[in-house]
Amino acid sequence: MRSAVYPGSFDPITLGHVDVLRRAAGVFDRVVVAVLVNPRKAPAGEVDGRVAAIREAVAEALPDATGQVEVRVFDGLTVEACRTVGARHIVRGLRAVSDFEAELQMAHMNRRLAPEIDTVFFMTALEYGYLSSSLVKEIARFGGDVSAMVPAGVAARLGAPGAEGPRV
Ligand code: PNS
């Protein structure tokens, strides 16, 4: 079985992340979405919300892949998360050339730490190339409409106009 880890903060998951996850599920038998957190910084309830949002998004947007996708929380190195779940690949999305430098550095560093693990990149679909979790949060904070940028459950949690909610 070919397993991959898709690591990230997912704070919150966006439609860009969902797109990368869909494509990864088309290539790997099993994709573990690894929500990487620093337990000293992220309150447990908030992390639970991120995990719930990812699970909801998978059920809603990728119903055929629910058996392939797991969502788990890790605090520590991504390569250790890979070793824990038995994955030999790390999945990351590239939105634009501006992502490349940081991603290249991480991929090389991870390979240095764990030569048996390779990073594979999916180019995020063009329509989501401008999305980022931090921008989504900022827009929502000021009352902007993020309902076309995030899964419906996240939009509701963020209190997007037109979405059901806010839930929190
Ligand atoms: O969603 P993000 O914030 O772009 O994800 C970054 C993330 C979580 C993948 C990266 O910070 C990470 O791998 N953190 C875990 C700690 C680690 O392994 N650091 C070394 C990376 S070379």
Backbone and ligand atoms as CSV (ligand in chain L), in Angstrom:
chain,resi,resn,atom,element,x,y,z
A,1,MET,N,N,0.851,-1.210,0.000
A,1,MET,CA,C,0.000,0.000,0.000
A,1,MET,C,C,0.881,1.254,0.000
A,2,ARG,N,N,0.580,2.172,-0.890
A,2,ARG,CA,C,1.359,3.393,-1.018
A,2,ARG,C,C,0.732,4.494,-0.148
A,3,SER,N,N,1.436,4.886,0.914
A,3,SER,CA,C,0.891,5.895,1.832
A,3,SER,C,C,1.653,7.202,1.714
A,4,ALA,N,N,0.935,8.292,1.906
A,4,ALA,CA,C,1.566,9.618,1.918
A,4,ALA,C,C,1.027,10.413,3.098
A,5,VAL,N,N,1.846,11.338,3.563
A,5,VAL,CA,C,1.403,12.277,4.588
A,5,VAL,C,C,1.253,13.651,3.941
A,6,TYR,N,N,0.114,14.278,4.170
A,6,TYR,CA,C,-0.106,15.651,3.700
A,6,TYR,C,C,-0.076,16.535,4.955
A,7,PRO,N,N,1.090,17.148,5.244
A,7,PRO,CA,C,1.204,17.916,6.488
A,7,PRO,C,C,0.838,19.387,6.281
A,8,GLY,N,N,0.392,20.000,7.345
A,8,GLY,CA,C,0.107,21.433,7.259
A,8,GLY,C,C,-0.506,21.920,8.546
A,9,SER,N,N,-0.744,23.232,8.573
A,9,SER,CA,C,-1.403,23.819,9.732
A,9,SER,C,C,-2.922,23.708,9.572
A,10,PHE,N,N,-3.398,23.812,8.348
A,10,PHE,CA,C,-4.828,23.714,8.031
A,10,PHE,C,C,-5.655,24.597,8.979
A,11,ASP,N,N,-5.254,25.821,9.075
A,11,ASP,CA,C,-5.847,26.744,10.063
A,11,ASP,C,C,-6.458,27.968,9.371
A,12,PRO,N,N,-7.589,27.775,8.645
A,12,PRO,CA,C,-8.365,26.557,8.459
A,12,PRO,C,C,-8.040,25.907,7.109
A,13,ILE,N,N,-8.626,24.713,6.878
A,13,ILE,CA,C,-8.524,24.085,5.566
A,13,ILE,C,C,-9.237,24.973,4.544
A,14,THR,N,N,-8.631,25.108,3.367
A,14,THR,CA,C,-9.247,25.897,2.285
A,14,THR,C,C,-9.591,24.966,1.120
A,15,LEU,N,N,-10.276,25.507,0.122
A,15,LEU,CA,C,-10.587,24.696,-1.060
A,15,LEU,C,C,-9.314,24.348,-1.831
A,16,GLY,N,N,-8.267,25.156,-1.666
A,16,GLY,CA,C,-6.971,24.825,-2.263
A,16,GLY,C,C,-6.400,23.553,-1.652
A,17,HIS,N,N,-6.478,23.437,-0.325
A,17,HIS,CA,C,-6.033,22.206,0.336
A,17,HIS,C,C,-6.866,21.007,-0.140
A,18,VAL,N,N,-8.181,21.216,-0.238
A,18,VAL,CA,C,-9.070,20.112,-0.654
A,18,VAL,C,C,-8.687,19.648,-2.062
A,19,ASP,N,N,-8.354,20.600,-2.913
A,19,ASP,CA,C,-7.953,20.262,-4.282
A,19,ASP,C,C,-6.680,19.408,-4.273
A,20,VAL,N,N,-5.702,19.788,-3.472
A,20,VAL,CA,C,-4.447,19.024,-3.397
A,20,VAL,C,C,-4.731,17.624,-2.832
A,21,LEU,N,N,-5.593,17.574,-1.834
A,21,LEU,CA,C,-5.937,16.284,-1.218
A,21,LEU,C,C,-6.630,15.365,-2.227
A,22,ARG,N,N,-7.521,15.928,-3.015
A,22,ARG,CA,C,-8.223,15.136,-4.040
A,22,ARG,C,C,-7.207,14.525,-5.000
A,23,ARG,N,N,-6.258,15.338,-5.420
A,23,ARG,CA,C,-5.275,14.863,-6.404
A,23,ARG,C,C,-4.352,13.808,-5.771
A,24,ALA,N,N,-3.997,14.037,-4.494
A,24,ALA,CA,C,-3.120,13.074,-3.817
A,24,ALA,C,C,-3.845,11.733,-3.656
A,25,ALA,N,N,-5.147,11.795,-3.367
A,25,ALA,CA,C,-5.919,10.553,-3.200
A,25,ALA,C,C,-6.037,9.798,-4.524
A,26,GLY,N,N,-5.836,10.506,-5.624
A,26,GLY,CA,C,-5.842,9.852,-6.932
A,26,GLY,C,C,-4.549,9.104,-7.222
A,27,VAL,N,N,-3.510,9.403,-6.456
A,27,VAL,CA,C,-2.190,8.809,-6.711
A,27,VAL,C,C,-1.812,7.794,-5.631
A,28,PHE,N,N,-2.164,8.118,-4.374
A,28,PHE,CA,C,-1.765,7.252,-3.252
A,28,PHE,C,C,-2.968,6.438,-2.760
A,29,ASP,N,N,-2.667,5.242,-2.224
A,29,ASP,CA,C,-3.751,4.401,-1.691
A,29,ASP,C,C,-4.300,4.993,-0.400
A,30,ARG,N,N,-3.404,5.659,0.354
A,30,ARG,CA,C,-3.789,6.170,1.675
A,30,ARG,C,C,-3.103,7.516,1.867
A,31,VAL,N,N,-3.875,8.513,2.269
A,31,VAL,CA,C,-3.297,9.837,2.534
A,31,VAL,C,C,-3.650,10.221,3.966
A,32,VAL,N,N,-2.609,10.456,4.759
A,32,VAL,CA,C,-2.825,10.882,6.141
A,32,VAL,C,C,-2.644,12.398,6.190
A,33,VAL,N,N,-3.731,13.093,6.470
A,33,VAL,CA,C,-3.639,14.548,6.635
A,33,VAL,C,C,-3.101,14.774,8.042
A,34,ALA,N,N,-1.893,15.333,8.116
A,34,ALA,CA,C,-1.230,15.518,9.411
A,34,ALA,C,C,-1.350,16.985,9.815
A,35,VAL,N,N,-2.164,17.225,10.829
A,35,VAL,CA,C,-2.323,18.586,11.342
A,35,VAL,C,C,-1.185,18.805,12.332
A,36,LEU,N,N,-0.204,19.599,11.918
A,36,LEU,CA,C,0.993,19.808,12.734
A,36,LEU,C,C,0.743,20.972,13.683
A,37,VAL,N,N,0.844,20.697,14.966
A,37,VAL,CA,C,0.583,21.768,15.931
A,37,VAL,C,C,1.683,21.810,16.985
A,38,ASN,N,N,1.845,22.982,17.507
A,38,ASN,CA,C,2.694,23.153,18.681
A,38,ASN,C,C,1.741,23.207,19.877
A,39,PRO,N,N,1.730,22.142,20.722
A,39,PRO,CA,C,0.735,22.083,21.803
A,39,PRO,C,C,0.848,23.241,22.788
A,40,ARG,N,N,2.029,23.872,22.835
A,40,ARG,CA,C,2.177,25.016,23.739
A,40,ARG,C,C,1.501,26.261,23.182
A,41,LYS,N,N,1.276,26.268,21.864
A,41,LYS,CA,C,0.682,27.461,21.235
A,41,LYS,C,C,-0.781,27.284,20.862
A,42,ALA,N,N,-1.147,26.039,20.462
A,42,ALA,CA,C,-2.509,25.848,19.946
A,42,ALA,C,C,-3.390,25.201,21.009
A,43,PRO,N,N,-4.465,25.889,21.434
A,43,PRO,CA,C,-5.371,25.278,22.407
A,43,PRO,C,C,-6.042,24.033,21.819
A,44,ALA,N,N,-6.215,22.992,22.683
A,44,ALA,CA,C,-6.727,21.705,22.194
A,44,ALA,C,C,-8.068,21.856,21.474
A,45,GLY,N,N,-8.966,22.669,22.026
A,45,GLY,CA,C,-10.294,22.824,21.427
A,45,GLY,C,C,-10.207,23.375,20.015
A,46,GLU,N,N,-9.263,24.278,19.831
A,46,GLU,CA,C,-9.099,24.899,18.507
A,46,GLU,C,C,-8.575,23.879,17.503
A,47,VAL,N,N,-7.650,23.026,17.959
A,47,VAL,CA,C,-7.100,21.981,17.077
A,47,VAL,C,C,-8.194,20.972,16.728
A,48,ASP,N,N,-9.025,20.616,17.719
A,48,ASP,CA,C,-10.140,19.698,17.448
A,48,ASP,C,C,-11.052,20.266,16.366
A,49,GLY,N,N,-11.257,21.570,16.396
A,49,GLY,CA,C,-12.090,22.234,15.382
A,49,GLY,C,C,-11.484,22.112,13.993
A,50,ARG,N,N,-10.157,22.248,13.916
A,50,ARG,CA,C,-9.475,22.115,12.617
A,50,ARG,C,C,-9.637,20.706,12.066
A,51,VAL,N,N,-9.472,19.716,12.970
A,51,VAL,CA,C,-9.591,18.312,12.551
A,51,VAL,C,C,-11.019,18.022,12.094
A,52,ALA,N,N,-11.988,18.499,12.866
A,52,ALA,CA,C,-13.397,18.262,12.514
A,52,ALA,C,C,-13.703,18.886,11.155
A,53,ALA,N,N,-13.163,20.076,10.915
A,53,ALA,CA,C,-13.417,20.770,9.642
A,53,ALA,C,C,-12.834,19.976,8.471
A,54,ILE,N,N,-11.649,19.388,8.672
A,54,ILE,CA,C,-11.029,18.605,7.585
A,54,ILE,C,C,-11.861,17.350,7.320
A,55,ARG,N,N,-12.266,16.681,8.404
A,55,ARG,CA,C,-13.064,15.447,8.227
A,55,ARG,C,C,-14.376,15.757,7.502
A,56,GLU,N,N,-15.003,16.858,7.892
A,56,GLU,CA,C,-16.259,17.274,7.257
A,56,GLU,C,C,-16.033,17.568,5.781
A,57,ALA,N,N,-14.928,18.265,5.488
A,57,ALA,CA,C,-14.630,18.654,4.100
A,57,ALA,C,C,-14.392,17.415,3.243
A,58,VAL,N,N,-13.720,16.411,3.812
A,58,VAL,CA,C,-13.453,15.174,3.061
A,58,VAL,C,C,-14.783,14.474,2.769
A,59,ALA,N,N,-15.637,14.375,3.803
A,59,ALA,CA,C,-16.928,13.689,3.618
A,59,ALA,C,C,-17.771,14.400,2.563
A,60,GLU,N,N,-17.678,15.721,2.547
A,60,GLU,CA,C,-18.517,16.518,1.648
A,60,GLU,C,C,-17.951,16.552,0.220
A,61,ALA,N,N,-16.638,16.819,0.117
A,61,ALA,CA,C,-16.058,17.074,-1.211
A,61,ALA,C,C,-15.428,15.834,-1.838
A,62,LEU,N,N,-15.007,14.884,-1.005
A,62,LEU,CA,C,-14.323,13.709,-1.548
A,62,LEU,C,C,-14.970,12.427,-1.026
A,63,PRO,N,N,-16.294,12.266,-1.230
A,63,PRO,CA,C,-16.979,11.111,-0.619
A,63,PRO,C,C,-16.386,9.775,-1.054
A,64,ASP,N,N,-15.854,9.711,-2.270
A,64,ASP,CA,C,-15.294,8.432,-2.743
A,64,ASP,C,C,-13.951,8.118,-2.092
A,65,ALA,N,N,-13.352,9.133,-1.445
A,65,ALA,CA,C,-12.004,8.942,-0.894
A,65,ALA,C,C,-12.012,8.819,0.628
A,66,THR,N,N,-13.196,8.766,1.242
A,66,THR,CA,C,-13.224,8.787,2.718
A,66,THR,C,C,-12.470,7.591,3.318
A,67,GLY,N,N,-12.503,6.450,2.643
A,67,GLY,CA,C,-11.788,5.277,3.147
A,67,GLY,C,C,-10.277,5.383,3.006
A,68,GLN,N,N,-9.847,6.307,2.164
A,68,GLN,CA,C,-8.410,6.459,1.898
A,68,GLN,C,C,-7.761,7.534,2.758
A,69,VAL,N,N,-8.575,8.450,3.272
A,69,VAL,CA,C,-8.030,9.633,3.935
A,69,VAL,C,C,-8.212,9.528,5.446
A,70,GLU,N,N,-7.115,9.725,6.165
A,70,GLU,CA,C,-7.165,9.800,7.639
A,70,GLU,C,C,-6.726,11.188,8.048
A,71,VAL,N,N,-7.242,11.663,9.168
A,71,VAL,CA,C,-6.820,12.969,9.680
A,71,VAL,C,C,-6.263,12.754,11.080
A,72,ARG,N,N,-5.018,13.174,11.289
A,72,ARG,CA,C,-4.392,12.971,12.607
A,72,ARG,C,C,-3.622,14.211,13.020
A,73,VAL,N,N,-3.523,14.403,14.326
A,73,VAL,CA,C,-2.774,15.547,14.867
A,73,VAL,C,C,-1.390,15.065,15.276
A,74,PHE,N,N,-0.370,15.859,14.929
A,74,PHE,CA,C,1.003,15.542,15.340
A,74,PHE,C,C,1.653,16.790,15.908
A,75,ASP,N,N,2.506,16.616,16.899
A,75,ASP,CA,C,3.349,17.726,17.331
A,75,ASP,C,C,4.784,17.242,17.203
A,76,GLY,N,N,5.549,17.809,16.333
A,76,GLY,CA,C,6.911,17.337,16.113
A,76,GLY,C,C,7.236,17.441,14.645
A,77,LEU,N,N,8.185,16.629,14.234
A,77,LEU,CA,C,8.658,16.701,12.859
A,77,LEU,C,C,7.717,15.960,11.901
A,78,THR,N,N,7.573,16.536,10.715
A,78,THR,CA,C,6.770,15.882,9.684
A,78,THR,C,C,7.337,14.498,9.346
A,79,VAL,N,N,8.675,14.397,9.281
A,79,VAL,CA,C,9.252,13.088,8.918
A,79,VAL,C,C,8.947,12.037,9.995
A,80,GLU,N,N,8.829,12.482,11.252
A,80,GLU,CA,C,8.476,11.520,12.317
A,80,GLU,C,C,7.016,11.085,12.158
A,81,ALA,N,N,6.169,12.026,11.740
A,81,ALA,CA,C,4.769,11.661,11.467
A,81,ALA,C,C,4.730,10.619,10.350
A,82,CYS,N,N,5.565,10.811,9.322
A,82,CYS,CA,C,5.620,9.841,8.208
A,82,CYS,C,C,6.039,8.468,8.723
A,83,ARG,N,N,7.072,8.466,9.560
A,83,ARG,CA,C,7.567,7.174,10.072
A,83,ARG,C,C,6.502,6.503,10.931
A,84,THR,N,N,5.807,7.316,11.736
A,84,THR,CA,C,4.767,6.762,12.619
A,84,THR,C,C,3.669,6.054,11.821
A,85,VAL,N,N,3.298,6.656,10.679
A,85,VAL,CA,C,2.177,6.062,9.924
A,85,VAL,C,C,2.656,5.165,8.777
A,86,GLY,N,N,3.979,5.047,8.645
A,86,GLY,CA,C,4.516,4.175,7.588
A,86,GLY,C,C,4.412,4.760,6.196
A,87,ALA,N,N,4.584,6.085,6.081
A,87,ALA,CA,C,4.499,6.732,4.759
A,87,ALA,C,C,5.888,7.072,4.234
A,88,ARG,N,N,6.090,6.886,2.937
A,88,ARG,CA,C,7.382,7.200,2.316
A,88,ARG,C,C,7.310,8.483,1.500
A,89,HIS,N,N,6.147,9.134,1.500
A,89,HIS,CA,C,6.005,10.367,0.716
A,89,HIS,C,C,5.314,11.459,1.523
A,90,ILE,N,N,5.775,12.688,1.266
A,90,ILE,CA,C,5.144,13.889,1.826
A,90,ILE,C,C,4.489,14.615,0.657
A,91,VAL,N,N,3.247,15.005,0.835
A,91,VAL,CA,C,2.530,15.749,-0.209
A,91,VAL,C,C,2.485,17.219,0.171
A,92,ARG,N,N,2.802,18.084,-0.776
A,92,ARG,CA,C,2.636,19.517,-0.554
A,92,ARG,C,C,2.053,20.133,-1.826
A,93,GLY,N,N,1.347,21.240,-1.646
A,93,GLY,CA,C,0.794,21.967,-2.795
A,93,GLY,C,C,1.679,23.161,-3.117
A,94,LEU,N,N,1.769,23.455,-4.407
A,94,LEU,CA,C,2.486,24.670,-4.838
A,94,LEU,C,C,1.477,25.566,-5.548
A,95,ARG,N,N,1.273,26.768,-4.994
A,95,ARG,CA,C,0.306,27.676,-5.608
A,95,ARG,C,C,0.945,28.533,-6.683
A,96,ALA,N,N,2.158,28.968,-6.422
A,96,ALA,CA,C,2.819,29.917,-7.325
A,96,ALA,C,C,4.312,29.794,-7.094
A,97,VAL,N,N,5.073,30.447,-7.948
A,97,VAL,CA,C,6.526,30.344,-7.844
A,97,VAL,C,C,7.013,30.888,-6.496
A,98,SER,N,N,6.227,31.779,-5.904
A,98,SER,CA,C,6.608,32.345,-4.602
A,98,SER,C,C,6.627,31.283,-3.497
A,99,ASP,N,N,5.893,30.206,-3.666
A,99,ASP,CA,C,5.923,29.115,-2.683
A,99,ASP,C,C,7.187,28.278,-2.812
A,100,PHE,N,N,7.781,28.338,-4.003
A,100,PHE,CA,C,8.783,27.338,-4.351
A,100,PHE,C,C,9.998,27.342,-3.429
A,101,GLU,N,N,10.491,28.541,-3.127
A,101,GLU,CA,C,11.743,28.629,-2.375
A,101,GLU,C,C,11.626,27.960,-0.996
A,102,ALA,N,N,10.565,28.313,-0.286
A,102,ALA,CA,C,10.377,27.739,1.052
A,102,ALA,C,C,10.119,26.237,0.966
A,103,GLU,N,N,9.359,25.829,-0.049
A,103,GLU,CA,C,9.048,24.404,-0.186
A,103,GLU,C,C,10.286,23.597,-0.566
A,104,LEU,N,N,11.132,24.200,-1.405
A,104,LEU,CA,C,12.373,23.530,-1.799
A,104,LEU,C,C,13.254,23.297,-0.573
A,105,GLN,N,N,13.346,24.344,0.257
A,105,GLN,CA,C,14.167,24.258,1.472
A,105,GLN,C,C,13.622,23.161,2.398
A,106,MET,N,N,12.286,23.137,2.569
A,106,MET,CA,C,11.692,22.114,3.451
A,106,MET,C,C,11.907,20.717,2.889
A,107,ALA,N,N,11.734,20.584,1.565
A,107,ALA,CA,C,11.890,19.258,0.946
A,107,ALA,C,C,13.323,18.759,1.124
A,108,HIS,N,N,14.296,19.636,0.904
A,108,HIS,CA,C,15.694,19.227,1.083
A,108,HIS,C,C,15.982,18.880,2.542
A,109,MET,N,N,15.458,19.706,3.437
A,109,MET,CA,C,15.694,19.469,4.863
A,109,MET,C,C,15.069,18.146,5.302
A,110,ASN,N,N,13.847,17.908,4.853
A,110,ASN,CA,C,13.180,16.653,5.224
A,110,ASN,C,C,13.923,15.445,4.654
A,111,ARG,N,N,14.459,15.618,3.458
A,111,ARG,CA,C,15.208,14.510,2.841
A,111,ARG,C,C,16.518,14.260,3.588
A,112,ARG,N,N,17.094,15.361,4.091
A,112,ARG,CA,C,18.308,15.225,4.902
A,112,ARG,C,C,18.012,14.465,6.199
A,113,LEU,N,N,16.856,14.808,6.787
A,113,LEU,CA,C,16.461,14.164,8.043
A,113,LEU,C,C,16.042,12.710,7.833
A,114,ALA,N,N,15.430,12.450,6.692
A,114,ALA,CA,C,14.871,11.108,6.433
A,114,ALA,C,C,15.036,10.794,4.945
A,115,PRO,N,N,16.204,10.279,4.563
A,115,PRO,CA,C,16.482,10.055,3.134
A,115,PRO,C,C,15.507,9.083,2.461
A,116,GLU,N,N,14.819,8.293,3.263
A,116,GLU,CA,C,13.887,7.318,2.675
A,116,GLU,C,C,12.547,7.952,2.301
A,117,ILE,N,N,12.361,9.216,2.693
A,117,ILE,CA,C,11.069,9.882,2.453
A,117,ILE,C,C,11.239,10.962,1.384
A,118,ASP,N,N,10.348,10.939,0.404
A,118,ASP,CA,C,10.421,11.896,-0.700
A,118,ASP,C,C,9.228,12.853,-0.645
A,119,THR,N,N,9.436,14.078,-1.098
A,119,THR,CA,C,8.320,15.036,-1.159
A,119,THR,C,C,7.811,15.113,-2.591
A,120,VAL,N,N,6.494,15.056,-2.743
A,120,VAL,CA,C,5.908,15.238,-4.074
A,120,VAL,C,C,4.990,16.462,-4.032
A,121,PHE,N,N,4.989,17.200,-5.132
A,121,PHE,CA,C,4.222,18.448,-5.194
A,121,PHE,C,C,3.092,18.336,-6.203
A,122,PHE,N,N,1.967,18.894,-5.814
A,122,PHE,CA,C,0.855,19.050,-6.751
A,122,PHE,C,C,0.667,20.552,-6.954
A,123,MET,N,N,0.498,20.957,-8.218
A,123,MET,CA,C,0.237,22.370,-8.492
A,123,MET,C,C,-1.227,22.635,-8.152
A,124,THR,N,N,-1.464,23.503,-7.203
A,124,THR,CA,C,-2.837,23.834,-6.817
A,124,THR,C,C,-3.590,24.357,-8.041
A,125,ALA,N,N,-4.852,23.958,-8.187
A,125,ALA,CA,C,-5.660,24.413,-9.322
A,125,ALA,C,C,-5.632,25.939,-9.391
A,126,LEU,N,N,-5.606,26.421,-10.625
A,126,LEU,CA,C,-5.440,27.860,-10.876
A,126,LEU,C,C,-6.445,28.712,-10.089
A,127,GLU,N,N,-7.678,28.227,-10.016
A,127,GLU,CA,C,-8.723,29.050,-9.364
A,127,GLU,C,C,-8.511,29.200,-7.862
A,128,TYR,N,N,-7.611,28.368,-7.286
A,128,TYR,CA,C,-7.345,28.485,-5.849
A,128,TYR,C,C,-5.932,28.993,-5.575
A,129,GLY,N,N,-5.247,29.401,-6.620
A,129,GLY,CA,C,-3.840,29.780,-6.488
A,129,GLY,C,C,-3.609,31.018,-5.625
A,130,TYR,N,N,-4.656,31.777,-5.371
A,130,TYR,CA,C,-4.513,33.011,-4.593
A,130,TYR,C,C,-4.922,32.818,-3.130
A,131,LEU,N,N,-5.380,31.615,-2.799
A,131,LEU,CA,C,-5.917,31.390,-1.445
A,131,LEU,C,C,-4.842,31.102,-0.419
A,132,SER,N,N,-5.025,31.621,0.771
A,132,SER,CA,C,-4.203,31.181,1.897
A,132,SER,C,C,-5.071,31.216,3.150
A,133,SER,N,N,-4.746,30.345,4.101
A,133,SER,CA,C,-5.542,30.277,5.331
A,133,SER,C,C,-5.502,31.612,6.066
A,134,SER,N,N,-4.343,32.247,6.099
A,134,SER,CA,C,-4.241,33.491,6.873
A,134,SER,C,C,-5.072,34.603,6.224
A,135,LEU,N,N,-5.081,34.663,4.876
A,135,LEU,CA,C,-5.916,35.680,4.223
A,135,LEU,C,C,-7.398,35.408,4.465
A,136,VAL,N,N,-7.760,34.119,4.394
A,136,VAL,CA,C,-9.161,33.757,4.625
A,136,VAL,C,C,-9.598,34.216,6.019
A,137,LYS,N,N,-8.741,33.960,7.008
A,137,LYS,CA,C,-9.103,34.353,8.389
A,137,LYS,C,C,-9.244,35.862,8.507
A,138,GLU,N,N,-8.322,36.578,7.836
A,138,GLU,CA,C,-8.367,38.045,7.914
A,138,GLU,C,C,-9.640,38.591,7.266
A,139,ILE,N,N,-9.971,38.027,6.100
A,139,ILE,CA,C,-11.177,38.498,5.400
A,139,ILE,C,C,-12.415,38.235,6.256
A,140,ALA,N,N,-12.473,37.012,6.820
A,140,ALA,CA,C,-13.628,36.654,7.653
A,140,ALA,C,C,-13.714,37.559,8.878
A,141,ARG,N,N,-12.541,37.878,9.456
A,141,ARG,CA,C,-12.518,38.705,10.668
A,141,ARG,C,C,-13.151,40.066,10.413
A,142,PHE,N,N,-12.974,40.564,9.179
A,142,PHE,CA,C,-13.535,41.882,8.856
A,142,PHE,C,C,-14.874,41.784,8.129
A,143,GLY,N,N,-15.498,40.603,8.203
A,143,GLY,CA,C,-16.864,40.464,7.686
A,143,GLY,C,C,-16.947,40.184,6.203
A,144,GLY,N,N,-15.805,39.880,5.544
A,144,GLY,CA,C,-15.840,39.576,4.110
A,144,GLY,C,C,-16.375,38.172,3.858
A,145,ASP,N,N,-16.784,37.932,2.625
A,145,ASP,CA,C,-17.397,36.656,2.259
A,145,ASP,C,C,-16.327,35.656,1.814
A,146,VAL,N,N,-16.142,34.608,2.574
A,146,VAL,CA,C,-15.132,33.595,2.237
A,146,VAL,C,C,-15.790,32.288,1.775
A,147,SER,N,N,-17.087,32.348,1.488
A,147,SER,CA,C,-17.803,31.088,1.223
A,147,SER,C,C,-17.332,30.388,-0.057
A,148,ALA,N,N,-16.690,31.106,-0.977
A,148,ALA,CA,C,-16.172,30.448,-2.195
A,148,ALA,C,C,-14.718,30.015,-2.019
A,149,MET,N,N,-14.188,30.194,-0.823
A,149,MET,CA,C,-12.755,29.909,-0.608
A,149,MET,C,C,-12.498,28.718,0.307
A,150,VAL,N,N,-13.503,28.368,1.094
A,150,VAL,CA,C,-13.335,27.306,2.096
A,150,VAL,C,C,-14.531,26.360,2.032
A,151,PRO,N,N,-14.376,25.127,2.549
A,151,PRO,CA,C,-15.532,24.223,2.611
A,151,PRO,C,C,-16.671,24.860,3.411
A,152,ALA,N,N,-17.902,24.404,3.125
A,152,ALA,CA,C,-19.083,25.039,3.725
A,152,ALA,C,C,-19.016,25.074,5.253
A,153,GLY,N,N,-18.547,23.984,5.863
A,153,GLY,CA,C,-18.477,23.925,7.328
A,153,GLY,C,C,-17.539,24.969,7.895
A,154,VAL,N,N,-16.436,25.205,7.196
A,154,VAL,CA,C,-15.476,26.223,7.657
A,154,VAL,C,C,-16.096,27.608,7.508
A,155,ALA,N,N,-16.765,27.827,6.377
A,155,ALA,CA,C,-17.416,29.135,6.160
A,155,ALA,C,C,-18.413,29.410,7.280
A,156,ALA,N,N,-19.161,28.382,7.663
A,156,ALA,CA,C,-20.146,28.543,8.738
A,156,ALA,C,C,-19.452,28.870,10.056
A,157,ARG,N,N,-18.360,28.146,10.330
A,157,ARG,CA,C,-17.623,28.405,11.582
A,157,ARG,C,C,-17.075,29.822,11.611
A,158,LEU,N,N,-16.660,30.298,10.431
A,158,LEU,CA,C,-16.087,31.639,10.384
A,158,LEU,C,C,-17.169,32.714,10.324
A,159,GLY,N,N,-18.420,32.249,10.207
A,159,GLY,CA,C,-19.521,33.210,10.176
A,159,GLY,C,C,-19.616,33.965,8.865
A,160,ALA,N,N,-19.279,33.277,7.739
A,160,ALA,CA,C,-19.332,33.936,6.432
A,160,ALA,C,C,-20.763,34.338,6.090
A,161,PRO,N,N,-20.950,35.526,5.477
A,161,PRO,CA,C,-22.286,35.924,5.064
A,161,PRO,C,C,-22.874,34.866,4.136
A,162,GLY,N,N,-24.109,34.482,4.355
A,162,GLY,CA,C,-24.750,33.506,3.477
A,162,GLY,C,C,-24.529,32.079,3.927
A,163,ALA,N,N,-23.538,31.849,4.825
A,163,ALA,CA,C,-23.309,30.484,5.312
A,163,ALA,C,C,-24.137,30.293,6.571
A,164,GLU,N,N,-24.435,29.010,6.869
A,164,GLU,CA,C,-25.128,28.714,8.125
A,164,GLU,C,C,-24.179,28.969,9.282
A,165,GLY,N,N,-24.564,29.577,10.294
A,165,GLY,CA,C,-23.638,29.746,11.407
A,165,GLY,C,C,-23.736,31.143,11.967
A,166,PRO,N,N,-22.767,31.661,12.708
A,166,PRO,CA,C,-21.536,30.950,13.041
A,166,PRO,C,C,-21.764,29.813,14.035
A,167,ARG,N,N,-20.894,28.775,13.919
A,167,ARG,CA,C,-21.050,27.619,14.806
A,167,ARG,C,C,-20.271,27.789,16.103
A,168,VAL,N,N,-19.253,28.656,16.074
A,168,VAL,CA,C,-18.477,28.802,17.301
A,168,VAL,C,C,-18.547,30.235,17.783
L,1,PNS,O1,O,0.407,24.722,6.320
L,1,PNS,P1,P,1.802,25.165,6.520
L,1,PNS,O2,O,1.883,26.121,7.693
L,1,PNS,O3,O,2.441,25.691,5.274
L,1,PNS,O4,O,2.629,23.849,6.942
L,1,PNS,C1,C,3.980,23.916,7.332
L,1,PNS,C2,C,4.372,22.593,7.983
L,1,PNS,C3,C,3.439,22.273,9.143
L,1,PNS,C4,C,4.288,21.472,6.957
L,1,PNS,C5,C,5.850,22.700,8.463
L,1,PNS,O5,O,5.982,23.806,9.302
L,1,PNS,C6,C,6.283,21.450,9.205
L,1,PNS,O6,O,6.628,20.465,8.591
L,1,PNS,N1,N,6.235,21.523,10.564
L,1,PNS,C7,C,6.556,20.389,11.406
L,1,PNS,C8,C,7.949,20.554,12.021
L,1,PNS,C9,C,9.006,20.141,11.019
L,1,PNS,O7,O,9.059,19.015,10.552
L,1,PNS,N2,N,9.860,21.094,10.699
L,1,PNS,C10,C,10.940,20.912,9.741
L,1,PNS,C11,C,10.421,21.140,8.332
L,1,PNS,S1,S,11.769,21.062,7.209
